[in-house]
Amino acid sequence: MADVHSPEIRRYNMSQIKGKGTKSEELVRKYLFSKGFRYRKNDARLPGKPDIVLPKYKTVIFVNGCFWHKHEGCKYFIWPKNNAEFWKRKISANVERDSRNYEQLLQLGWNVLIVWECELKKDVFQETMGTLIQKINQKALSIDT
Ligand SMILES: [Zn+2]
């Protein structure tokens, strides 16, 4: 299979490698805030320091970069060709750490929601946020009943 990526995707990957992930978290926070949700940021008391914590809904949200957190099947996740071994170790360690954190959070009774960076692109942003809010509210309902 040819490994051809458009300049747009390559640029996106590079920006991920440089670790500019904070803007995505802010997009989600701003949206939730505008809808009346109140949250804590990067709560260090919880496993994995979730990006967004909604105590009232017993829900945490991680906004994950597709590269760093290995978004399976996503066109924005590709194994770098240079230093392949290094990246394999690094990314695999991230993925293992993620699943440990999610597991612990679930055991503590938190609802864990993941938003991927590729789901925040302009053309899909509204849809992603709609689904997210639905999931947050579902959890709220299940607590009430
Ligand atoms: Zn993705």
Backbone and ligand atoms as CSV (ligand in chain L), in Angstrom:
chain,resi,resn,atom,element,x,y,z
A,1,MET,N,N,0.855,-1.195,0.000
A,1,MET,CA,C,0.000,0.000,0.000
A,1,MET,C,C,0.894,1.249,0.000
A,2,ALA,N,N,0.550,2.184,-0.808
A,2,ALA,CA,C,1.342,3.409,-0.860
A,2,ALA,C,C,1.130,4.231,0.407
A,3,ASP,N,N,2.211,4.799,0.878
A,3,ASP,CA,C,2.119,5.585,2.105
A,3,ASP,C,C,2.215,7.059,1.746
A,4,VAL,N,N,1.127,7.562,1.192
A,4,VAL,CA,C,1.147,8.944,0.727
A,4,VAL,C,C,0.221,9.782,1.593
A,5,HIS,N,N,0.746,10.828,2.123
A,5,HIS,CA,C,-0.091,11.689,2.943
A,5,HIS,C,C,-0.085,13.096,2.359
A,6,SER,N,N,-1.237,13.690,2.367
A,6,SER,CA,C,-1.336,15.038,1.838
A,6,SER,C,C,-0.542,15.981,2.743
A,7,PRO,N,N,-0.110,17.111,2.186
A,7,PRO,CA,C,0.630,18.079,3.015
A,7,PRO,C,C,-0.170,18.483,4.244
A,8,GLU,N,N,-1.482,18.525,4.093
A,8,GLU,CA,C,-2.322,18.938,5.226
A,8,GLU,C,C,-2.176,17.966,6.382
A,9,ILE,N,N,-2.242,16.661,6.047
A,9,ILE,CA,C,-2.122,15.646,7.089
A,9,ILE,C,C,-0.723,15.659,7.685
A,10,ARG,N,N,0.275,15.833,6.835
A,10,ARG,CA,C,1.640,15.845,7.352
A,10,ARG,C,C,1.844,17.022,8.314
A,11,ARG,N,N,1.345,18.179,7.929
A,11,ARG,CA,C,1.446,19.348,8.805
A,11,ARG,C,C,0.774,19.072,10.144
A,12,TYR,N,N,-0.406,18.450,10.052
A,12,TYR,CA,C,-1.175,18.139,11.256
A,12,TYR,C,C,-0.370,17.215,12.164
A,13,ASN,N,N,0.219,16.190,11.587
A,13,ASN,CA,C,1.026,15.271,12.380
A,13,ASN,C,C,2.197,15.963,13.037
A,14,MET,N,N,2.836,16.840,12.288
A,14,MET,CA,C,3.976,17.543,12.852
A,14,MET,C,C,3.546,18.420,14.014
A,15,SER,N,N,2.414,19.062,13.882
A,15,SER,CA,C,1.962,19.927,14.964
A,15,SER,C,C,1.665,19.080,16.198
A,16,GLN,N,N,1.215,17.843,15.965
A,16,GLN,CA,C,0.954,16.944,17.089
A,16,GLN,C,C,2.250,16.517,17.754
A,17,ILE,N,N,3.247,16.234,16.914
A,17,ILE,CA,C,4.522,15.783,17.460
A,17,ILE,C,C,5.129,16.883,18.323
A,18,LYS,N,N,4.927,18.110,17.910
A,18,LYS,CA,C,5.454,19.213,18.724
A,18,LYS,C,C,4.631,19.444,19.985
A,19,GLY,N,N,3.537,18.735,20.082
A,19,GLY,CA,C,2.793,18.739,21.336
A,19,GLY,C,C,1.899,19.947,21.559
A,20,LYS,N,N,1.412,20.529,20.477
A,20,LYS,CA,C,0.499,21.661,20.640
A,20,LYS,C,C,-0.928,21.143,20.809
A,21,GLY,N,N,-1.185,20.554,21.940
A,21,GLY,CA,C,-2.490,19.926,22.110
A,21,GLY,C,C,-3.481,20.773,22.866
A,22,THR,N,N,-2.998,21.849,23.469
A,22,THR,CA,C,-3.833,22.579,24.415
A,22,THR,C,C,-5.017,23.268,23.766
A,23,LYS,N,N,-4.864,23.661,22.516
A,23,LYS,CA,C,-5.932,24.397,21.861
A,23,LYS,C,C,-7.206,23.545,21.766
A,24,SER,N,N,-7.036,22.268,21.501
A,24,SER,CA,C,-8.189,21.379,21.376
A,24,SER,C,C,-8.971,21.291,22.675
A,25,GLU,N,N,-8.239,21.187,23.783
A,25,GLU,CA,C,-8.920,21.115,25.072
A,25,GLU,C,C,-9.741,22.374,25.306
A,26,GLU,N,N,-9.130,23.502,24.937
A,26,GLU,CA,C,-9.832,24.782,25.146
A,26,GLU,C,C,-11.119,24.859,24.329
A,27,LEU,N,N,-11.075,24.317,23.104
A,27,LEU,CA,C,-12.270,24.327,22.253
A,27,LEU,C,C,-13.425,23.612,22.948
A,28,VAL,N,N,-13.122,22.449,23.516
A,28,VAL,CA,C,-14.162,21.658,24.171
A,28,VAL,C,C,-14.634,22.366,25.435
A,29,ARG,N,N,-13.677,22.879,26.210
A,29,ARG,CA,C,-14.053,23.588,27.444
A,29,ARG,C,C,-14.960,24.768,27.148
A,30,LYS,N,N,-14.563,25.578,26.172
A,30,LYS,CA,C,-15.352,26.771,25.829
A,30,LYS,C,C,-16.769,26.393,25.436
A,31,TYR,N,N,-16.865,25.333,24.635
A,31,TYR,CA,C,-18.186,24.916,24.184
A,31,TYR,C,C,-19.045,24.483,25.368
A,32,LEU,N,N,-18.478,23.633,26.213
A,32,LEU,CA,C,-19.239,23.140,27.365
A,32,LEU,C,C,-19.647,24.296,28.276
A,33,PHE,N,N,-18.707,25.230,28.478
A,33,PHE,CA,C,-18.994,26.382,29.324
A,33,PHE,C,C,-20.164,27.178,28.766
A,34,SER,N,N,-20.164,27.358,27.438
A,34,SER,CA,C,-21.233,28.130,26.797
A,34,SER,C,C,-22.584,27.436,26.945
A,35,LYS,N,N,-22.563,26.132,27.173
A,35,LYS,CA,C,-23.805,25.376,27.363
A,35,LYS,C,C,-24.158,25.232,28.839
A,36,GLY,N,N,-23.419,25.938,29.667
A,36,GLY,CA,C,-23.766,25.957,31.083
A,36,GLY,C,C,-23.080,24.909,31.945
A,37,PHE,N,N,-22.188,24.121,31.347
A,37,PHE,CA,C,-21.467,23.125,32.145
A,37,PHE,C,C,-20.330,23.797,32.908
A,38,ARG,N,N,-20.145,23.364,34.134
A,38,ARG,CA,C,-19.026,23.863,34.918
A,38,ARG,C,C,-18.094,22.711,35.228
A,39,TYR,N,N,-16.804,22.997,35.120
A,39,TYR,CA,C,-15.830,21.898,35.173
A,39,TYR,C,C,-14.576,22.307,35.923
A,40,ARG,N,N,-13.794,21.307,36.272
A,40,ARG,CA,C,-12.440,21.544,36.758
A,40,ARG,C,C,-11.484,21.120,35.659
A,41,LYS,N,N,-10.311,21.777,35.636
A,41,LYS,CA,C,-9.326,21.468,34.599
A,41,LYS,C,C,-8.191,20.632,35.168
A,42,ASN,N,N,-7.756,19.644,34.411
A,42,ASN,CA,C,-6.554,18.870,34.755
A,42,ASN,C,C,-6.456,18.538,36.240
A,43,ASP,N,N,-7.493,17.940,36.771
A,43,ASP,CA,C,-7.537,17.602,38.180
A,43,ASP,C,C,-6.475,16.553,38.522
A,44,ALA,N,N,-5.436,16.993,39.222
A,44,ALA,CA,C,-4.299,16.109,39.510
A,44,ALA,C,C,-4.646,15.036,40.532
A,45,ARG,N,N,-5.792,15.167,41.190
A,45,ARG,CA,C,-6.161,14.149,42.176
A,45,ARG,C,C,-6.727,12.903,41.510
A,46,LEU,N,N,-7.057,13.012,40.242
A,46,LEU,CA,C,-7.646,11.866,39.534
A,46,LEU,C,C,-6.611,11.215,38.608
A,47,PRO,N,N,-6.721,9.892,38.422
A,47,PRO,CA,C,-5.782,9.200,37.528
A,47,PRO,C,C,-5.758,9.831,36.137
A,48,GLY,N,N,-4.556,10.100,35.652
A,48,GLY,CA,C,-4.406,10.623,34.301
A,48,GLY,C,C,-4.686,12.108,34.168
A,49,LYS,N,N,-4.932,12.795,35.300
A,49,LYS,CA,C,-5.212,14.243,35.252
A,49,LYS,C,C,-6.153,14.593,34.100
A,50,PRO,N,N,-7.413,14.194,34.195
A,50,PRO,CA,C,-8.334,14.422,33.058
A,50,PRO,C,C,-8.400,15.905,32.661
A,51,ASP,N,N,-8.503,16.140,31.361
A,51,ASP,CA,C,-8.533,17.519,30.848
A,51,ASP,C,C,-9.731,18.283,31.389
A,52,ILE,N,N,-10.852,17.588,31.487
A,52,ILE,CA,C,-12.095,18.222,31.926
A,52,ILE,C,C,-12.773,17.298,32.934
A,53,VAL,N,N,-13.128,17.840,34.080
A,53,VAL,CA,C,-13.828,17.060,35.098
A,53,VAL,C,C,-15.163,17.728,35.395
A,54,LEU,N,N,-16.232,16.968,35.245
A,54,LEU,CA,C,-17.570,17.482,35.534
A,54,LEU,C,C,-18.095,16.760,36.778
A,55,PRO,N,N,-17.806,17.313,37.955
A,55,PRO,CA,C,-18.141,16.609,39.201
A,55,PRO,C,C,-19.632,16.304,39.314
A,56,LYS,N,N,-20.442,17.264,38.888
A,56,LYS,CA,C,-21.882,17.118,38.998
A,56,LYS,C,C,-22.392,15.912,38.208
A,57,TYR,N,N,-21.701,15.567,37.149
A,57,TYR,CA,C,-22.112,14.475,36.268
A,57,TYR,C,C,-21.250,13.227,36.478
A,58,LYS,N,N,-20.341,13.351,37.448
A,58,LYS,CA,C,-19.411,12.244,37.712
A,58,LYS,C,C,-18.771,11.770,36.406
A,59,THR,N,N,-18.376,12.748,35.604
A,59,THR,CA,C,-17.836,12.456,34.270
A,59,THR,C,C,-16.502,13.173,34.063
A,60,VAL,N,N,-15.555,12.461,33.477
A,60,VAL,CA,C,-14.306,13.097,33.073
A,60,VAL,C,C,-14.163,12.993,31.556
A,61,ILE,N,N,-13.515,13.986,30.976
A,61,ILE,CA,C,-13.313,13.996,29.526
A,61,ILE,C,C,-11.828,14.156,29.230
A,62,PHE,N,N,-11.323,13.294,28.378
A,62,PHE,CA,C,-9.966,13.437,27.875
A,62,PHE,C,C,-10.042,13.895,26.429
A,63,VAL,N,N,-9.311,14.941,26.110
A,63,VAL,CA,C,-9.207,15.370,24.714
A,63,VAL,C,C,-7.861,14.853,24.217
A,64,ASN,N,N,-7.905,13.828,23.391
A,64,ASN,CA,C,-6.690,13.111,23.007
A,64,ASN,C,C,-6.205,13.463,21.614
A,65,GLY,N,N,-4.928,13.736,21.509
A,65,GLY,CA,C,-4.311,13.908,20.196
A,65,GLY,C,C,-4.234,12.555,19.502
A,66,CYS,N,N,-4.586,12.529,18.226
A,66,CYS,CA,C,-4.657,11.256,17.491
A,66,CYS,C,C,-3.288,10.595,17.398
A,67,PHE,N,N,-2.257,11.409,17.332
A,67,PHE,CA,C,-0.918,10.830,17.231
A,67,PHE,C,C,-0.435,10.292,18.579
A,68,TRP,N,N,-0.430,11.108,19.573
A,68,TRP,CA,C,0.129,10.726,20.876
A,68,TRP,C,C,-0.630,9.586,21.535
A,69,HIS,N,N,-1.926,9.529,21.283
A,69,HIS,CA,C,-2.737,8.515,21.967
A,69,HIS,C,C,-3.189,7.416,21.009
A,70,LYS,N,N,-2.638,7.395,19.830
A,70,LYS,CA,C,-2.848,6.337,18.856
A,70,LYS,C,C,-4.329,6.096,18.573
A,71,HIS,N,N,-4.904,7.020,17.854
A,71,HIS,CA,C,-6.300,6.873,17.454
A,71,HIS,C,C,-6.387,5.797,16.381
A,72,GLU,N,N,-6.846,4.596,16.785
A,72,GLU,CA,C,-6.883,3.449,15.867
A,72,GLU,C,C,-7.763,3.747,14.654
A,73,GLY,N,N,-7.237,3.458,13.491
A,73,GLY,CA,C,-8.020,3.607,12.274
A,73,GLY,C,C,-8.176,5.048,11.812
A,74,CYS,N,N,-7.574,5.966,12.518
A,74,CYS,CA,C,-7.697,7.385,12.157
A,74,CYS,C,C,-6.650,7.722,11.111
A,75,LYS,N,N,-7.036,8.521,10.139
A,75,LYS,CA,C,-6.076,8.858,9.084
A,75,LYS,C,C,-4.949,9.750,9.615
A,76,TYR,N,N,-5.152,10.341,10.771
A,76,TYR,CA,C,-4.110,11.197,11.332
A,76,TYR,C,C,-3.110,10.427,12.182
A,77,PHE,N,N,-3.397,9.133,12.381
A,77,PHE,CA,C,-2.386,8.360,13.094
A,77,PHE,C,C,-1.564,7.545,12.117
A,78,ILE,N,N,-0.281,7.848,12.046
A,78,ILE,CA,C,0.641,7.021,11.259
A,78,ILE,C,C,1.919,6.847,12.072
A,79,TRP,N,N,2.497,5.668,11.971
A,79,TRP,CA,C,3.780,5.461,12.631
A,79,TRP,C,C,4.845,6.244,11.901
A,80,PRO,N,N,5.601,7.088,12.602
A,80,PRO,CA,C,6.687,7.817,11.945
A,80,PRO,C,C,7.717,6.836,11.394
A,81,LYS,N,N,8.297,7.185,10.269
A,81,LYS,CA,C,9.276,6.299,9.644
A,81,LYS,C,C,10.638,6.432,10.302
A,82,ASN,N,N,10.979,7.646,10.689
A,82,ASN,CA,C,12.267,7.855,11.356
A,82,ASN,C,C,12.158,7.476,12.827
A,83,ASN,N,N,13.208,6.894,13.335
A,83,ASN,CA,C,13.218,6.474,14.744
A,83,ASN,C,C,12.009,5.612,15.088
A,84,ALA,N,N,11.705,4.695,14.193
A,84,ALA,CA,C,10.493,3.892,14.349
A,84,ALA,C,C,10.417,3.196,15.708
A,85,GLU,N,N,11.546,2.646,16.148
A,85,GLU,CA,C,11.548,1.925,17.432
A,85,GLU,C,C,11.219,2.851,18.601
A,86,PHE,N,N,11.833,4.013,18.580
A,86,PHE,CA,C,11.597,5.007,19.624
A,86,PHE,C,C,10.117,5.354,19.715
A,87,TRP,N,N,9.525,5.627,18.567
A,87,TRP,CA,C,8.119,6.043,18.568
A,87,TRP,C,C,7.206,4.910,18.993
A,88,LYS,N,N,7.566,3.711,18.572
A,88,LYS,CA,C,6.750,2.555,18.931
A,88,LYS,C,C,6.703,2.413,20.461
A,89,ARG,N,N,7.879,2.513,21.082
A,89,ARG,CA,C,7.939,2.405,22.546
A,89,ARG,C,C,7.150,3.519,23.203
A,90,LYS,N,N,7.407,4.728,22.711
A,90,LYS,CA,C,6.802,5.920,23.306
A,90,LYS,C,C,5.270,5.873,23.215
A,91,ILE,N,N,4.770,5.637,22.010
A,91,ILE,CA,C,3.323,5.651,21.800
A,91,ILE,C,C,2.660,4.480,22.531
A,92,SER,N,N,3.309,3.306,22.485
A,92,SER,CA,C,2.728,2.156,23.180
A,92,SER,C,C,2.641,2.415,24.678
A,93,ALA,N,N,3.661,3.074,25.225
A,93,ALA,CA,C,3.635,3.401,26.653
A,93,ALA,C,C,2.480,4.343,26.959
A,94,ASN,N,N,2.259,5.308,26.080
A,94,ASN,CA,C,1.126,6.231,26.260
A,94,ASN,C,C,-0.194,5.472,26.291
A,95,VAL,N,N,-0.339,4.572,25.328
A,95,VAL,CA,C,-1.597,3.829,25.208
A,95,VAL,C,C,-1.835,2.970,26.449
A,96,GLU,N,N,-0.771,2.336,26.938
A,96,GLU,CA,C,-0.916,1.526,28.147
A,96,GLU,C,C,-1.271,2.381,29.349
A,97,ARG,N,N,-0.610,3.520,29.468
A,97,ARG,CA,C,-0.900,4.428,30.580
A,97,ARG,C,C,-2.363,4.889,30.499
A,98,ASP,N,N,-2.799,5.232,29.283
A,98,ASP,CA,C,-4.192,5.663,29.097
A,98,ASP,C,C,-5.150,4.602,29.621
A,99,SER,N,N,-4.945,3.349,29.197
A,99,SER,CA,C,-5.946,2.345,29.565
A,99,SER,C,C,-5.905,2.053,31.062
A,100,ARG,N,N,-4.729,2.143,31.658
A,100,ARG,CA,C,-4.666,2.011,33.132
A,100,ARG,C,C,-5.477,3.117,33.799
A,101,ASN,N,N,-5.273,4.335,33.324
A,101,ASN,CA,C,-5.993,5.473,33.915
A,101,ASN,C,C,-7.503,5.336,33.758
A,102,TYR,N,N,-7.944,4.953,32.555
A,102,TYR,CA,C,-9.385,4.824,32.312
A,102,TYR,C,C,-9.966,3.762,33.241
A,103,GLU,N,N,-9.232,2.665,33.364
A,103,GLU,CA,C,-9.671,1.559,34.209
A,103,GLU,C,C,-9.853,2.031,35.662
A,104,GLN,N,N,-8.855,2.743,36.148
A,104,GLN,CA,C,-8.922,3.232,37.537
A,104,GLN,C,C,-10.079,4.196,37.733
A,105,LEU,N,N,-10.265,5.067,36.760
A,105,LEU,CA,C,-11.357,6.043,36.860
A,105,LEU,C,C,-12.713,5.332,36.891
A,106,LEU,N,N,-12.846,4.334,36.038
A,106,LEU,CA,C,-14.103,3.580,36.006
A,106,LEU,C,C,-14.348,2.907,37.357
A,107,GLN,N,N,-13.280,2.369,37.924
A,107,GLN,CA,C,-13.415,1.708,39.222
A,107,GLN,C,C,-13.809,2.697,40.313
A,108,LEU,N,N,-13.372,3.936,40.143
A,108,LEU,CA,C,-13.740,4.977,41.113
A,108,LEU,C,C,-15.156,5.509,40.861
A,109,GLY,N,N,-15.795,4.972,39.835
A,109,GLY,CA,C,-17.174,5.354,39.568
A,109,GLY,C,C,-17.337,6.516,38.605
A,110,TRP,N,N,-16.248,6.893,37.930
A,110,TRP,CA,C,-16.339,7.976,36.956
A,110,TRP,C,C,-16.736,7.437,35.594
A,111,ASN,N,N,-17.482,8.256,34.901
A,111,ASN,CA,C,-17.801,8.003,33.513
A,111,ASN,C,C,-16.659,8.615,32.698
A,112,VAL,N,N,-16.059,7.844,31.810
A,112,VAL,CA,C,-14.892,8.331,31.063
A,112,VAL,C,C,-15.254,8.556,29.600
A,113,LEU,N,N,-15.121,9.791,29.149
A,113,LEU,CA,C,-15.416,10.112,27.753
A,113,LEU,C,C,-14.142,10.592,27.058
A,114,ILE,N,N,-13.970,10.119,25.844
A,114,ILE,CA,C,-12.789,10.502,25.062
A,114,ILE,C,C,-13.235,11.305,23.850
A,115,VAL,N,N,-12.594,12.449,23.661
A,115,VAL,CA,C,-12.800,13.203,22.425
A,115,VAL,C,C,-11.467,13.209,21.683
A,116,TRP,N,N,-11.497,12.819,20.435
A,116,TRP,CA,C,-10.265,12.815,19.632
A,116,TRP,C,C,-10.132,14.143,18.904
A,117,GLU,N,N,-8.876,14.553,18.726
A,117,GLU,CA,C,-8.627,15.843,18.073
A,117,GLU,C,C,-9.236,15.931,16.685
A,118,CYS,N,N,-9.209,14.812,15.950
A,118,CYS,CA,C,-9.753,14.846,14.587
A,118,CYS,C,C,-11.266,15.089,14.600
A,119,GLU,N,N,-11.905,14.858,15.730
A,119,GLU,CA,C,-13.348,15.067,15.836
A,119,GLU,C,C,-13.689,16.525,16.133
A,120,LEU,N,N,-12.646,17.340,16.244
A,120,LEU,CA,C,-12.865,18.756,16.555
A,120,LEU,C,C,-12.656,19.645,15.340
A,121,LYS,N,N,-12.389,19.010,14.212
A,121,LYS,CA,C,-12.227,19.807,12.992
A,121,LYS,C,C,-13.563,20.455,12.651
A,122,LYS,N,N,-13.449,21.633,12.027
A,122,LYS,CA,C,-14.631,22.483,11.805
A,122,LYS,C,C,-15.866,21.749,11.303
A,123,ASP,N,N,-15.674,20.875,10.304
A,123,ASP,CA,C,-16.843,20.254,9.665
A,123,ASP,C,C,-17.558,19.244,10.559
A,124,VAL,N,N,-16.909,18.765,11.597
A,124,VAL,CA,C,-17.558,17.763,12.447
A,124,VAL,C,C,-17.727,18.229,13.897
A,125,PHE,N,N,-17.259,19.416,14.190
A,125,PHE,CA,C,-17.221,19.897,15.571
A,125,PHE,C,C,-18.599,19.879,16.246
A,126,GLN,N,N,-19.592,20.456,15.561
A,126,GLN,CA,C,-20.933,20.546,16.152
A,126,GLN,C,C,-21.490,19.172,16.482
A,127,GLU,N,N,-21.304,18.260,15.539
A,127,GLU,CA,C,-21.805,16.902,15.722
A,127,GLU,C,C,-21.129,16.241,16.923
A,128,THR,N,N,-19.806,16.404,17.005
A,128,THR,CA,C,-19.054,15.821,18.115
A,128,THR,C,C,-19.540,16.369,19.445
A,129,MET,N,N,-19.761,17.685,19.491
A,129,MET,CA,C,-20.191,18.298,20.745
A,129,MET,C,C,-21.599,17.842,21.129
A,130,GLY,N,N,-22.451,17.681,20.103
A,130,GLY,CA,C,-23.802,17.196,20.354
A,130,GLY,C,C,-23.780,15.815,20.996
A,131,THR,N,N,-22.968,14.938,20.433
A,131,THR,CA,C,-22.841,13.572,20.957
A,131,THR,C,C,-22.261,13.599,22.367
A,132,LEU,N,N,-21.267,14.447,22.555
A,132,LEU,CA,C,-20.611,14.540,23.865
A,132,LEU,C,C,-21.619,14.925,24.950
A,133,ILE,N,N,-22.394,15.967,24.655
A,133,ILE,CA,C,-23.360,16.445,25.637
A,133,ILE,C,C,-24.421,15.386,25.917
A,134,GLN,N,N,-24.811,14.661,24.863
A,134,GLN,CA,C,-25.753,13.563,25.043
A,134,GLN,C,C,-25.202,12.525,26.024
A,135,LYS,N,N,-23.935,12.184,25.836
A,135,LYS,CA,C,-23.311,11.175,26.697
A,135,LYS,C,C,-23.198,11.674,28.132
A,136,ILE,N,N,-22.884,12.954,28.293
A,136,ILE,CA,C,-22.794,13.525,29.642
A,136,ILE,C,C,-24.159,13.434,30.319
A,137,ASN,N,N,-25.202,13.787,29.577
A,137,ASN,CA,C,-26.547,13.786,30.160
A,137,ASN,C,C,-27.055,12.379,30.438
A,138,GLN,N,N,-26.674,11.429,29.611
A,138,GLN,CA,C,-27.066,10.037,29.850
A,138,GLN,C,C,-26.571,9.568,31.196
A,139,LYS,N,N,-25.325,9.939,31.500
A,139,LYS,CA,C,-24.739,9.531,32.772
A,139,LYS,C,C,-25.529,10.191,33.918
A,140,ALA,N,N,-25.870,11.458,33.713
A,140,ALA,CA,C,-26.619,12.171,34.751
A,140,ALA,C,C,-27.944,11.455,35.022
A,141,LEU,N,N,-28.595,11.009,33.941
A,141,LEU,CA,C,-29.855,10.297,34.103
A,141,LEU,C,C,-29.668,8.995,34.882
A,142,SER,N,N,-28.593,8.295,34.540
A,142,SER,CA,C,-28.400,6.999,35.205
A,142,SER,C,C,-28.062,7.177,36.688
A,143,ILE,N,N,-27.536,8.337,37.062
A,143,ILE,CA,C,-27.287,8.596,38.484
A,143,ILE,C,C,-28.607,8.868,39.194
A,144,ASP,N,N,-29.471,9.631,38.529
A,144,ASP,CA,C,-30.745,10.001,39.146
A,144,ASP,C,C,-31.634,8.800,39.410
A,145,THR,N,N,-31.633,7.845,38.473
A,145,THR,CA,C,-32.607,6.755,38.597
A,145,THR,C,C,-32.046,5.572,39.379
L,1,ZN,ZN,ZN,-8.252,10.780,15.027
